[in-house]
Amino acid sequence: IQLNHLVQRQDFDNATKALIRELEGGLPPDDGGKSFEYKTEGTKDIKDLRTELRQSLVPILNQDIKNKETGVVARISGTGLNKISSEKALNKSLENGFTKEEHFKVGADIKALFENARLGETYADKKGSADIKAMHRYFAEININGKKAQVKITLKESMQQGHRIYSLELGELNPLP
């Protein structure tokens, strides 16, 4: 039996599917992956940071972004862009010891981060929305201004729109779940 045929089965979780893809040669071996290094300088006004983020992400809005580990294709919409730059997402990064400049610098690289992130967990929508099939949390390790950090990228999987990049936050580096 071909392993690729097994990937299509609904009863396999994403980690199993990723392992099958790797065995079939669809993914490069895990050699630590791409290194994400970021540096920020000075402080900027929140309005300027939001404008810069929008300028960075507008070219990739509503375009397919494929995660290398799981093969999941997601898109970032205007709503996702607004969520990443929202006060709530920013406050989570600030509470975790990062600056607003660091949050927005990393947010501007969401495409590469999602492409290289690892799936950490899948869970039901906490709001119980009928259109949401599942929520997925992806993790990427980065180094920003000499600090090791973990980027948490949340995807919503909806019946109508498929996988949408919903939010991003910076956290201290913890072992992946």
N, C-alpha and C positions, 0 to 999 in steps of 0.2 A: 504494500500500500504506500502511495506517495505521501510524504509528510505534508506537502503543500495542500493536499486535499483535506487533511485534518484541520488546517488553519481555518477553513470555512465553517467548521462546526460551531454552533452557538454555545455548546456546553464547555468549551475550552476558555479559560480565563486569559487575559491579555499577556500575562507572564509566560504561560505555556505557549501561546501563539508566537511570542517573541523568541522563545527558545527554539521552536520549530523552524522559524525563519532563519535563525542563526545557523542551525544545523544544515539547512538546505543551502547555505552560502549566500543568503540574501542580505546578511549584515556582516560588517567587518568584525573580527574578534575584538573582545573588550580589552583594549590596551590603554585604558584610562580616558579615552575619548579626547575631544577637543578641549583645549585649555582656554578658559574664559577669564581674561584679565581686564580690569577696568580701573580707570583713574579719573577723578574729578578734581577740578581746581576752582577755588573761590566759592562764593555763594551767589545764588541767582534768585530773582523774584519768582514766586510760584507761577505767576501768569506767563513769564518767559519760558519756564520749564515746560509748562503744558503746551505752549505754542511749538517749542522745539520737538516735543514728543509727537505731536500731531504731524508736523512736517516729516518726521522720520517714518511714521507708520502709514500715512495716507497712500504711498505707492504700493503697499502690500495689503490694503484693506480688501476683504472679500476674495482674496486669492488663496489657493490651496497651499497649505504648509504641512509637510509630511514628517511625522515623527519616525526617526530611524529605528528605534527599538520595537515599537508596536505596529508600525505601518499605518497608524491612525492619521487621517487627513483632517485638519481643522482649518478654520478661517477666523480671522479677527475682523469684527464689524466695528462700525462707529460706536456701538454700545459698549463693546469690549474695550475699545480705546478709551472711552470716557470712564469706564470702570477702573482701568489701570491707573488713570490720572486722578481718580476720585480721592476725596479727603479720607474716606474709610480705608482704602487700600494703602494710601500714603501713611496714615496713622499707624497701621500695623507694622510697616517697615520702621517708622520712627520709634515705636515702642520696643522694637527689637534692636535698637541701638544704631540705626543707619540714618543718614541725612536725606533730606528731600532730593538733593542733587544726585546722591547715589541711587535712590529709588528710580528717578527718571532716566538716568544714564542706562541702567539695566533694562528698564522698560522699553527703551528705544531698540534694544537688541532681541526683542521677544521672538522674532522669527528663528534666528540661529539657536536661541536657548531652547525653544520648543522642539526644534528638529533634533537636538541632541539630549533632551531630557529623558529621565527614566520614570516610568509609571510607578507611582508609590501606592496609590489606593484608589478604589472606586467605591462610591457610596450613593445612597438614594438622596434625591433632592430634599434638603431639610424643610423646604417650604411646601413640599408635597404637590408641586405643580404637575398636572396630568400630562402636559406636553414634554416634560423632562424625563427621559429614560434613565439617565444616570449622571452623576458628577464624577469627574476624574481629576486626580491631583498628580501632577508631574513635578519632578524635582531635578534641578541642575545645580552642580557645585560651581562656585565662582570664587574669584579673588578680587576684591575691590578695595583700592587704597590700602593694600597690604593686609586686609582682613579676609579670612576665609568666611564664606557665606553660602547659604542655600537659597536658591530662588524657588518659590512655590508658584506653579502655574496651574490655575484651575480651569478646567474645560467643562462646559455644559453639553451634554448629548441630548438633543431634542428630536422629537418625532419629525418636526417640520423642517428644521434647519441643519440637522446633522451635528457635528462637533464644532463648537464655538469656543474660542479662547475667551475666557470670562474675566479672569483677574490674575494679578501678579503681586507677590509680596516678597520682601527680603526677610530672611530669618537667620539666626545663628546656625552654624553648621552642626547638624545632628546626624546620627547614622540614618540612612534611608530606611523607611518602614518596610 
